[in-house]
Amino acid sequence: MRNIPRSTFLVIAHSGRMAADLVRQAGHDVLVIDCFADSDTQAIAEAVIQIPSLALPMLQDAVETLVESYVVIDVIYGSGFETYPESLDYLHSRFNLIGNSPETFRRLLDKPAFFALLDTLQIPYPAVSFALPELTEKWLLKPQKGQGGVGIRFYQADSIVNTGDYWQKLQSGSAHSVLFLADGKQARVIGFNRQWTQSLENQPFAFAGICTVSDVSLAQQAQVNAWLAKLVPALSLKGLNSLDFIQDDQYLYLLEINPRLSASVQLYVGDWFCWHCLASKGQLPDVDFKPSGHAAYQIVFAEHAVLIPDCFRWPEGCCDLPPAGALVRKGEPICSIIAHQTCPDQLRQTLLSTQQLILKGLYPYGI
């Protein structure tokens, strides 16, 4: 595999630790702009700037601060731009943007056009409506510009419908995703994953974790591969992406495509940063992706407001670590856990026991 020359890359995401770690593992220097400035992100990066959100004015100020001291040519982006696509346009105008183009990103935010495309390609999905549907069945309200389950809620007669919301019929089944590389014409599947949510106050479908343990059958995997064979060229998807779907017995229903780095990337071993860069240029790497054992990623949410103490010792496997003195409010992420095991049951137990250690250890510091 041809190596990318050593240089400084700028990572921008809601949380930049994972992408920064991929860049550093590839042997490059990295700068980060994100909303957390976690302690492990600071240990990885040459410089980190924390901003409240990826809104354009805040992002521009942070970028201008960095370019005063560093030469930045390439930007790699993660989650968070779904709400602020104009920020992605700004970055594209100033830097070499690694990953999908802002045009592709916006096409996926245009839900009427996206579901119309699925109809054209004959890809099944839970029914949607952009006007109040007949309430003979259960429906969800979903924001067109959303990520991580934020803003998704059950629709009721007294629900407040925000501009940009749409309805989607509640579909039974289990939530899955597929991680894949694409070069704008074809896809190479990395792995199928099972994911789960956690009900938080006012956020009943918050993304909470993902694992490589999946019961998607070979026939169903072939069906998803057939979807990707149609969707990648239709949307010009490039780099690392993920596709979320629901498995209901033998039926599959597509939910959405995440056209940027996904949390599931860190569950697989590979030269992901190099491959993401090459695929973004239209060069699909000819490699096989075979996971060794099972891996999982889980977010630990605060059960009450807590002040991170100086003396706290994080259990093994923790990442996205808030710095000492940080205030984590109820329902906000405290940290993440990454676990590896040979047995699925051991994987679940590791996640549970580690989470209990974190919450129990931080309980005395609640406020």
Secondary structure, DSSP 8 states (H G I E B T S, - for coil): -------EEEEESSS-HHHHHHHHHTT-EEEEEES---HHHHHHSSEEEE-S---HHHHHHHHHHHHTTS---EEEE-TTTTS-HHHHHHHHHHSEEESS-HHHHHHHH-HHHHHHHHHHHT-----EESS---TTS-EEEEESS--TTTT-EE--TT----TTEEEEE---SEEEEEEEEEESS-EEEEEEEEEEEEEETTEEEEEEEEES-----HHHHHHHHHHHHHHHHHHT-EEEEEEEEEEETTEEEEEEEE-S--GGGGGS-S-HHHHHHHHHTT----------SEEEEEEEE-SS-EE--TT----TTEES---TT-EE-TTSEEEEEEEEESSHHHHHHHHHHHHHHHHHHHGGGB-
